[in-house]
């Protein structure tokens, strides 16, 4: 089966109101406190799977004016075995300008934590655009091994 992965990076800016990333299915898993509340409320990070679409959402975090903040969050493999991902899509809230999606051997679900901007691993997807995506040509996909989870870095 070929899969599509949807990525959401949640960033709350202290100098402006947050965007509503609640257009994706409500996440469960790491750090989840349930689904989004009222309109404009941030979504708590986690993973949802609906059909052949997996949505990975980072825990929201706040950046004060003038700060540069790096946050990382690990996610266990949400698939049932080895899979081929044919499309990656991402949305970053205003103020965020980079998202890197790394393979992470043996990753387990965890909360978002501060991390170094110097970290780098094998990555099937990265972006610096607020809304982005890549679709591989027919017959090409990103292989996700059953033993690999993911580490998302955003800033």
PyMOL commands that set and color helices and strands:
alter all, ss='L'
color gray80, all
select strands_A, chain A and resi 2-9+12-13+46-50+53-57+62-63+71-75+83-92+99-105+113-114+123-127+131-135+142-144+148-154
alter strands_A, ss='S'
color yellow, strands_A
deselect
rebuild
show_as cartoon
